[in-house]
Amino acid sequence: MVEMHELITRQKKYMYYLLALFVLGWGFTTYRAVFLGLILGTIVSFFGLRLVARRTDKLLDRVTEGKKVKARAKAVSTYSRLATIGLLVILAVRYKDLIEVWALGIGLMTGHLVMIIDFLYLQYIKGREER
């Protein structure tokens, strides 16, 4: 269980670093619409990552305590994440001149990319320790 909390903490740190990098890009470059799309997408992706982590933590607690898992607890926040993404896309289409939609899409994928890169990094570390 401690590994799960360390994993979440590490991924949150990576997301904060990415957000800081995107804010610097927004503030100091001429690609303001691109970086604004990246920032908004990353914020929503970070929100989804935190929501899934919290719900997964609750689900793991119920399973380890031996309590019955409710049918509602099996769904890990899919609808709320999709609704948030839908609202963000509507906002991006409404303000096309301020937000690049393709950058928003890349920003929405950053949470998943951070999880994949973190997983691959951990596998690399474990592989080196076994040698």
KOLDOVO-525797 format. One record per residue: residue number from 1; chain; x, y, z of N, C-alpha, C in turn; residue in one letter. Coordinates in nm, 2 decimals. Layout:
<pts>
+-----+------+--------+---------+--------+---------+----------+--------+--------+---------+--------+------+
! pos ! unit ! n_east ! n_north !   n_up ! ca_east ! ca_north !  ca_up ! c_east ! c_north !   c_up ! code !
+-----+------+--------+---------+--------+---------+----------+--------+--------+---------+--------+------+
! NUM !    A !      X !       Y !      Z !       X !        Y !      Z !      X !       Y !      Z !    A !
...
+-----+------+--------+---------+--------+---------+----------+--------+--------+---------+--------+------+
</pts>
This chain:
<pts>
+-----+------+--------+---------+--------+---------+----------+--------+--------+---------+--------+------+
! pos ! unit ! n_east ! n_north !   n_up ! ca_east ! ca_north !  ca_up ! c_east ! c_north !   c_up ! code !
+-----+------+--------+---------+--------+---------+----------+--------+--------+---------+--------+------+
!   1 !    A !   0.08 !   -0.12 !   0.00 !    0.00 !     0.00 !   0.00 !   0.09 !    0.13 !   0.00 !    M !
!   2 !    A !   0.20 !    0.12 !   0.06 !    0.29 !     0.23 !   0.07 !   0.34 !    0.26 !  -0.07 !    V !
!   3 !    A !   0.37 !    0.16 !  -0.15 !    0.41 !     0.18 !  -0.29 !   0.31 !    0.26 !  -0.37 !    E !
!   4 !    A !   0.18 !    0.23 !  -0.35 !    0.08 !     0.31 !  -0.42 !   0.09 !    0.46 !  -0.38 !    M !
!   5 !    A !   0.11 !    0.49 !  -0.26 !    0.12 !     0.63 !  -0.22 !   0.24 !    0.69 !  -0.27 !    H !
!   6 !    A !   0.35 !    0.62 !  -0.27 !    0.48 !     0.67 !  -0.33 !   0.46 !    0.70 !  -0.48 !    E !
!   7 !    A !   0.39 !    0.60 !  -0.55 !    0.37 !     0.62 !  -0.69 !   0.29 !    0.74 !  -0.72 !    L !
!   8 !    A !   0.18 !    0.76 !  -0.65 !    0.09 !     0.88 !  -0.67 !   0.17 !    1.01 !  -0.64 !    I !
!   9 !    A !   0.25 !    1.01 !  -0.53 !    0.32 !     1.13 !  -0.50 !   0.42 !    1.16 !  -0.61 !    T !
!  10 !    A !   0.49 !    1.06 !  -0.66 !    0.59 !     1.08 !  -0.76 !   0.53 !    1.13 !  -0.89 !    R !
!  11 !    A !   0.41 !    1.08 !  -0.93 !    0.34 !     1.12 !  -1.05 !   0.29 !    1.26 !  -1.03 !    Q !
!  12 !    A !   0.24 !    1.30 !  -0.92 !    0.19 !     1.43 !  -0.89 !   0.31 !    1.53 !  -0.91 !    K !
!  13 !    A !   0.43 !    1.49 !  -0.86 !    0.54 !     1.58 !  -0.87 !   0.58 !    1.60 !  -1.02 !    K !
!  14 !    A !   0.58 !    1.49 !  -1.10 !    0.60 !     1.51 !  -1.24 !   0.50 !    1.60 !  -1.31 !    Y !
!  15 !    A !   0.38 !    1.59 !  -1.27 !    0.27 !     1.67 !  -1.33 !   0.30 !    1.82 !  -1.30 !    M !
!  16 !    A !   0.34 !    1.84 !  -1.17 !    0.37 !     1.98 !  -1.13 !   0.48 !    2.04 !  -1.21 !    Y !
!  17 !    A !   0.58 !    1.96 !  -1.23 !    0.70 !     2.00 !  -1.31 !   0.66 !    2.03 !  -1.46 !    Y !
!  18 !    A !   0.57 !    1.95 !  -1.52 !    0.52 !     1.97 !  -1.65 !   0.44 !    2.10 !  -1.66 !    L !
!  19 !    A !   0.35 !    2.12 !  -1.56 !    0.27 !     2.24 !  -1.56 !   0.36 !    2.36 !  -1.55 !    L !
!  20 !    A !   0.46 !    2.36 !  -1.46 !    0.55 !     2.47 !  -1.45 !   0.62 !    2.50 !  -1.58 !    A !
!  21 !    A !   0.67 !    2.40 !  -1.65 !    0.73 !     2.41 !  -1.78 !   0.64 !    2.48 !  -1.88 !    L !
!  22 !    A !   0.51 !    2.43 !  -1.88 !    0.41 !     2.49 !  -1.98 !   0.38 !    2.63 !  -1.94 !    F !
!  23 !    A !   0.37 !    2.66 !  -1.82 !    0.35 !     2.80 !  -1.78 !   0.46 !    2.89 !  -1.82 !    V !
!  24 !    A !   0.58 !    2.84 !  -1.80 !    0.70 !     2.92 !  -1.85 !   0.69 !    2.94 !  -2.00 !    L !
!  25 !    A !   0.66 !    2.84 !  -2.07 !    0.65 !     2.85 !  -2.22 !   0.54 !    2.94 !  -2.26 !    G !
!  26 !    A !   0.43 !    2.95 !  -2.18 !    0.32 !     3.04 !  -2.21 !   0.36 !    3.18 !  -2.19 !    W !
!  27 !    A !   0.44 !    3.20 !  -2.08 !    0.48 !     3.34 !  -2.04 !   0.59 !    3.39 !  -2.13 !    G !
!  28 !    A !   0.68 !    3.31 !  -2.18 !    0.80 !     3.36 !  -2.24 !   0.82 !    3.33 !  -2.39 !    F !
!  29 !    A !   0.72 !    3.27 !  -2.45 !    0.73 !     3.24 !  -2.59 !   0.61 !    3.31 !  -2.66 !    T !
!  30 !    A !   0.62 !    3.30 !  -2.79 !    0.51 !     3.36 !  -2.87 !   0.40 !    3.26 !  -2.90 !    T !
!  31 !    A !   0.42 !    3.14 !  -2.86 !    0.32 !     3.03 !  -2.88 !   0.22 !    3.02 !  -2.77 !    Y !
!  32 !    A !   0.15 !    3.13 !  -2.74 !    0.06 !     3.14 !  -2.62 !  -0.06 !    3.05 !  -2.64 !    R !
!  33 !    A !  -0.11 !    3.03 !  -2.75 !   -0.23 !     2.95 !  -2.77 !  -0.20 !    2.80 !  -2.76 !    A !
!  34 !    A !  -0.08 !    2.76 !  -2.80 !   -0.03 !     2.63 !  -2.79 !  -0.01 !    2.59 !  -2.64 !    V !
!  35 !    A !   0.06 !    2.68 !  -2.57 !    0.09 !     2.65 !  -2.43 !  -0.04 !    2.66 !  -2.34 !    F !
!  36 !    A !  -0.13 !    2.75 !  -2.38 !   -0.26 !     2.75 !  -2.31 !  -0.34 !    2.62 !  -2.32 !    L !
!  37 !    A !  -0.34 !    2.57 !  -2.44 !   -0.40 !     2.44 !  -2.47 !  -0.33 !    2.33 !  -2.39 !    G !
!  38 !    A !  -0.20 !    2.33 !  -2.38 !   -0.13 !     2.23 !  -2.30 !  -0.15 !    2.25 !  -2.15 !    L !
!  39 !    A !  -0.16 !    2.37 !  -2.11 !   -0.19 !     2.40 !  -1.97 !  -0.32 !    2.35 !  -1.93 !    I !
!  40 !    A !  -0.43 !    2.39 !  -2.00 !   -0.56 !     2.35 !  -1.97 !  -0.58 !    2.19 !  -1.98 !    L !
!  41 !    A !  -0.52 !    2.13 !  -2.08 !   -0.53 !     1.99 !  -2.10 !  -0.46 !    1.92 !  -1.98 !    G !
!  42 !    A !  -0.35 !    1.97 !  -1.95 !   -0.27 !     1.90 !  -1.84 !  -0.34 !    1.92 !  -1.70 !    T !
!  43 !    A !  -0.40 !    2.03 !  -1.68 !   -0.48 !     2.05 !  -1.56 !  -0.59 !    1.95 !  -1.55 !    I !
!  44 !    A !  -0.67 !    1.94 !  -1.66 !   -0.78 !     1.84 !  -1.66 !  -0.73 !    1.70 !  -1.64 !    V !
!  45 !    A !  -0.62 !    1.67 !  -1.71 !   -0.56 !     1.54 !  -1.70 !  -0.51 !    1.51 !  -1.56 !    S !
!  46 !    A !  -0.45 !    1.61 !  -1.49 !   -0.41 !     1.60 !  -1.36 !  -0.52 !    1.58 !  -1.26 !    F !
!  47 !    A !  -0.63 !    1.65 !  -1.29 !   -0.76 !     1.63 !  -1.21 !  -0.81 !    1.49 !  -1.23 !    F !
!  48 !    A !  -0.80 !    1.44 !  -1.35 !   -0.85 !     1.30 !  -1.37 !  -0.75 !    1.20 !  -1.30 !    G !
!  49 !    A !  -0.62 !    1.22 !  -1.31 !   -0.53 !     1.14 !  -1.24 !  -0.55 !    1.14 !  -1.09 !    L !
!  50 !    A !  -0.57 !    1.25 !  -1.03 !   -0.60 !     1.26 !  -0.89 !  -0.73 !    1.19 !  -0.85 !    R !
!  51 !    A !  -0.83 !    1.21 !  -0.93 !   -0.96 !     1.14 !  -0.91 !  -0.95 !    0.99 !  -0.91 !    L !
!  52 !    A !  -0.88 !    0.94 !  -1.01 !   -0.86 !     0.80 !  -1.03 !  -0.78 !    0.74 !  -0.91 !    V !
!  53 !    A !  -0.68 !    0.82 !  -0.87 !   -0.59 !     0.77 !  -0.76 !  -0.67 !    0.77 !  -0.63 !    A !
!  54 !    A !  -0.76 !    0.87 !  -0.60 !   -0.84 !     0.87 !  -0.48 !  -0.94 !    0.76 !  -0.48 !    R !
!  55 !    A !  -1.01 !    0.74 !  -0.59 !   -1.11 !     0.63 !  -0.60 !  -1.04 !    0.49 !  -0.59 !    R !
!  56 !    A !  -0.93 !    0.47 !  -0.65 !   -0.85 !     0.35 !  -0.65 !  -0.81 !    0.32 !  -0.50 !    T !
!  57 !    A !  -0.76 !    0.42 !  -0.44 !   -0.72 !     0.41 !  -0.30 !  -0.83 !    0.36 !  -0.21 !    D !
!  58 !    A !  -0.95 !    0.42 !  -0.23 !   -1.07 !     0.38 !  -0.15 !  -1.11 !    0.24 !  -0.18 !    K !
!  59 !    A !  -1.10 !    0.20 !  -0.31 !   -1.14 !     0.07 !  -0.35 !  -1.04 !   -0.03 !  -0.29 !    L !
!  60 !    A !  -0.91 !    0.00 !  -0.29 !   -0.81 !    -0.09 !  -0.23 !  -0.83 !   -0.10 !  -0.08 !    L !
!  61 !    A !  -0.86 !    0.01 !  -0.02 !   -0.89 !     0.00 !   0.13 !  -1.01 !   -0.10 !   0.16 !    D !
!  62 !    A !  -1.11 !   -0.09 !   0.08 !   -1.23 !    -0.18 !   0.10 !  -1.19 !   -0.32 !   0.08 !    R !
!  63 !    A !  -1.11 !   -0.35 !  -0.02 !   -1.07 !    -0.48 !  -0.05 !  -0.98 !   -0.54 !   0.05 !    V !
!  64 !    A !  -0.88 !   -0.46 !   0.10 !   -0.79 !    -0.51 !   0.20 !  -0.86 !   -0.53 !   0.34 !    T !
!  65 !    A !  -0.96 !   -0.45 !   0.36 !   -1.04 !    -0.47 !   0.49 !  -1.13 !   -0.59 !   0.48 !    E !
!  66 !    A !  -1.15 !   -0.64 !   0.36 !   -1.24 !    -0.75 !   0.35 !  -1.39 !   -0.71 !   0.34 !    G !
!  67 !    A !  -1.42 !   -0.59 !   0.32 !   -1.55 !    -0.54 !   0.30 !  -1.60 !   -0.57 !   0.16 !    K !
!  68 !    A !  -1.73 !   -0.58 !   0.15 !   -1.79 !    -0.60 !   0.02 !  -1.78 !   -0.47 !  -0.07 !    K !
!  69 !    A !  -1.74 !   -0.49 !  -0.19 !   -1.72 !    -0.38 !  -0.29 !  -1.86 !   -0.36 !  -0.36 !    V !
!  70 !    A !  -1.91 !   -0.24 !  -0.34 !   -2.03 !    -0.20 !  -0.41 !  -2.01 !   -0.19 !  -0.56 !    K !
!  71 !    A !  -2.12 !   -0.21 !  -0.63 !   -2.12 !    -0.21 !  -0.78 !  -2.08 !   -0.07 !  -0.82 !    A !
!  72 !    A !  -2.12 !    0.03 !  -0.75 !   -2.09 !     0.17 !  -0.79 !  -1.94 !    0.20 !  -0.77 !    R !
!  73 !    A !  -1.88 !    0.13 !  -0.67 !   -1.73 !     0.15 !  -0.64 !  -1.64 !    0.09 !  -0.75 !    A !
!  74 !    A !  -1.70 !    0.00 !  -0.83 !   -1.62 !    -0.06 !  -0.94 !  -1.59 !    0.04 !  -1.05 !    K !
!  75 !    A !  -1.68 !    0.13 !  -1.08 !   -1.65 !     0.23 !  -1.18 !  -1.56 !    0.34 !  -1.12 !    A !
!  76 !    A !  -1.44 !    0.36 !  -1.18 !   -1.34 !     0.45 !  -1.13 !  -1.35 !    0.58 !  -1.20 !    V !
!  77 !    A !  -1.46 !    0.65 !  -1.18 !   -1.48 !     0.80 !  -1.22 !  -1.47 !    0.82 !  -1.37 !    S !
!  78 !    A !  -1.52 !    0.73 !  -1.45 !   -1.52 !     0.75 !  -1.59 !  -1.61 !    0.86 !  -1.64 !    T !
!  79 !    A !  -1.73 !    0.86 !  -1.58 !   -1.82 !     0.96 !  -1.63 !  -1.78 !    1.11 !  -1.59 !    Y !
!  80 !    A !  -1.73 !    1.13 !  -1.48 !   -1.69 !     1.26 !  -1.44 !  -1.57 !    1.31 !  -1.52 !    S !
!  81 !    A !  -1.48 !    1.22 !  -1.55 !   -1.36 !     1.26 !  -1.63 !  -1.41 !    1.29 !  -1.78 !    R !
!  82 !    A !  -1.50 !    1.21 !  -1.83 !   -1.55 !     1.23 !  -1.97 !  -1.63 !    1.36 !  -1.97 !    L !
!  83 !    A !  -1.70 !    1.39 !  -1.87 !   -1.78 !     1.52 !  -1.87 !  -1.69 !    1.64 !  -1.86 !    A !
!  84 !    A !  -1.58 !    1.63 !  -1.78 !   -1.49 !     1.74 !  -1.77 !  -1.42 !    1.76 !  -1.90 !    T !
!  85 !    A !  -1.38 !    1.65 !  -1.97 !   -1.31 !     1.66 !  -2.10 !  -1.40 !    1.72 !  -2.20 !    I !
!  86 !    A !  -1.53 !    1.68 !  -2.20 !   -1.63 !     1.74 !  -2.29 !  -1.64 !    1.89 !  -2.28 !    G !
!  87 !    A !  -1.65 !    1.93 !  -2.15 !   -1.67 !     2.08 !  -2.13 !  -1.54 !    2.15 !  -2.17 !    L !
!  88 !    A !  -1.43 !    2.09 !  -2.15 !   -1.30 !     2.16 !  -2.20 !  -1.30 !    2.17 !  -2.35 !    L !
!  89 !    A !  -1.34 !    2.07 !  -2.42 !   -1.34 !     2.07 !  -2.56 !  -1.43 !    2.18 !  -2.61 !    V !
!  90 !    A !  -1.55 !    2.18 !  -2.55 !   -1.65 !     2.29 !  -2.59 !  -1.59 !    2.43 !  -2.57 !    I !
!  91 !    A !  -1.52 !    2.44 !  -2.46 !   -1.45 !     2.57 !  -2.43 !  -1.35 !    2.60 !  -2.53 !    L !
!  92 !    A !  -1.27 !    2.50 !  -2.57 !   -1.16 !     2.52 !  -2.67 !  -1.22 !    2.55 !  -2.81 !    A !
!  93 !    A !  -1.32 !    2.49 !  -2.85 !   -1.38 !     2.52 !  -2.98 !  -1.45 !    2.66 !  -2.98 !    V !
!  94 !    A !  -1.50 !    2.70 !  -2.86 !   -1.56 !     2.83 !  -2.85 !  -1.46 !    2.94 !  -2.87 !    R !
!  95 !    A !  -1.34 !    2.92 !  -2.81 !   -1.23 !     3.02 !  -2.81 !  -1.11 !    2.96 !  -2.89 !    Y !
!  96 !    A !  -1.14 !    2.94 !  -3.02 !   -1.03 !     2.88 !  -3.10 !  -0.91 !    2.98 !  -3.12 !    K !
!  97 !    A !  -0.93 !    3.10 !  -3.11 !   -0.82 !     3.20 !  -3.13 !  -0.73 !    3.20 !  -3.01 !    D !
!  98 !    A !  -0.78 !    3.16 !  -2.89 !   -0.69 !     3.16 !  -2.77 !  -0.63 !    3.02 !  -2.74 !    L !
!  99 !    A !  -0.70 !    2.92 !  -2.78 !   -0.66 !     2.78 !  -2.74 !  -0.64 !    2.69 !  -2.86 !    I !
! 100 !    A !  -0.53 !    2.63 !  -2.88 !   -0.51 !     2.54 !  -2.99 !  -0.57 !    2.40 !  -2.94 !    E !
! 101 !    A !  -0.66 !    2.35 !  -3.02 !   -0.73 !     2.23 !  -2.99 !  -0.64 !    2.11 !  -2.99 !    V !
! 102 !    A !  -0.54 !    2.10 !  -3.08 !   -0.45 !     1.99 !  -3.09 !  -0.36 !    1.99 !  -2.96 !    W !
! 103 !    A !  -0.32 !    2.10 !  -2.92 !   -0.24 !     2.11 !  -2.80 !  -0.32 !    2.07 !  -2.67 !    A !
! 104 !    A !  -0.45 !    2.10 !  -2.68 !   -0.54 !     2.06 !  -2.57 !  -0.54 !    1.91 !  -2.56 !    L !
! 105 !    A !  -0.55 !    1.84 !  -2.68 !   -0.55 !     1.70 !  -2.69 !  -0.43 !    1.64 !  -2.63 !    G !
! 106 !    A !  -0.31 !    1.70 !  -2.66 !   -0.18 !     1.65 !  -2.61 !  -0.18 !    1.67 !  -2.46 !    I !
! 107 !    A !  -0.23 !    1.78 !  -2.42 !   -0.23 !     1.81 !  -2.27 !  -0.32 !    1.71 !  -2.20 !    G !
! 108 !    A !  -0.43 !    1.67 !  -2.26 !   -0.52 !     1.57 !  -2.20 !  -0.45 !    1.43 !  -2.19 !    L !
! 109 !    A !  -0.36 !    1.41 !  -2.27 !   -0.29 !     1.28 !  -2.26 !  -0.17 !    1.28 !  -2.17 !    M !
! 110 !    A !  -0.13 !    1.39 !  -2.11 !   -0.01 !     1.40 !  -2.03 !  -0.02 !    1.31 !  -1.91 !    T !
! 111 !    A !  -0.13 !    1.30 !  -1.85 !   -0.14 !     1.22 !  -1.73 !  -0.11 !    1.07 !  -1.76 !    G !
! 112 !    A !  -0.17 !    1.02 !  -1.87 !   -0.14 !     0.89 !  -1.91 !   0.01 !    0.87 !  -1.95 !    H !
! 113 !    A !   0.06 !    0.97 !  -2.02 !    0.20 !     0.96 !  -2.06 !   0.29 !    0.96 !  -1.93 !    L !
! 114 !    A !   0.26 !    1.04 !  -1.83 !    0.34 !     1.04 !  -1.71 !   0.33 !    0.90 !  -1.64 !    V !
! 115 !    A !   0.21 !    0.84 !  -1.64 !    0.20 !     0.71 !  -1.58 !   0.28 !    0.60 !  -1.66 !    M !
! 116 !    A !   0.28 !    0.61 !  -1.79 !    0.35 !     0.51 !  -1.87 !   0.50 !    0.53 !  -1.85 !    I !
! 117 !    A !   0.55 !    0.65 !  -1.86 !    0.69 !     0.68 !  -1.84 !   0.74 !    0.64 !  -1.70 !    I !
! 118 !    A !   0.66 !    0.67 !  -1.60 !    0.69 !     0.63 !  -1.46 !   0.70 !    0.47 !  -1.45 !    D !
! 119 !    A !   0.60 !    0.40 !  -1.51 !    0.61 !     0.26 !  -1.51 !   0.73 !    0.20 !  -1.58 !    F !
! 120 !    A !   0.76 !    0.26 !  -1.69 !    0.88 !     0.21 !  -1.77 !   1.01 !    0.24 !  -1.69 !    L !
! 121 !    A !   1.01 !    0.36 !  -1.62 !    1.13 !     0.39 !  -1.54 !   1.14 !    0.29 !  -1.42 !    Y !
! 122 !    A !   1.03 !    0.26 !  -1.36 !    1.04 !     0.17 !  -1.25 !   1.08 !    0.03 !  -1.29 !    L !
! 123 !    A !   1.04 !   -0.01 !  -1.41 !    1.08 !    -0.14 !  -1.46 !   1.23 !   -0.14 !  -1.49 !    Q !
! 124 !    A !   1.28 !   -0.03 !  -1.54 !    1.42 !    -0.02 !  -1.57 !   1.50 !   -0.02 !  -1.44 !    Y !
! 125 !    A !   1.46 !    0.05 !  -1.34 !    1.52 !     0.05 !  -1.21 !   1.52 !   -0.10 !  -1.15 !    I !
! 126 !    A !   1.41 !   -0.16 !  -1.15 !    1.40 !    -0.30 !  -1.10 !   1.49 !   -0.39 !  -1.18 !    K !
! 127 !    A !   1.50 !   -0.38 !  -1.31 !    1.59 !    -0.46 !  -1.39 !   1.73 !   -0.44 !  -1.36 !    G !
! 128 !    A !   1.77 !   -0.32 !  -1.32 !    1.91 !    -0.29 !  -1.29 !   1.94 !   -0.35 !  -1.15 !    R !
! 129 !    A !   1.84 !   -0.35 !  -1.06 !    1.87 !    -0.40 !  -0.92 !   1.88 !   -0.55 !  -0.92 !    E !
! 130 !    A !   1.82 !   -0.62 !  -1.02 !    1.83 !    -0.76 !  -1.02 !   1.96 !   -0.81 !  -1.08 !    E !
! 131 !    A !   2.03 !   -0.73 !  -1.15 !    2.16 !    -0.77 !  -1.21 !   2.27 !   -0.78 !  -1.11 !    R !
+-----+------+--------+---------+--------+---------+----------+--------+--------+---------+--------+------+
</pts>
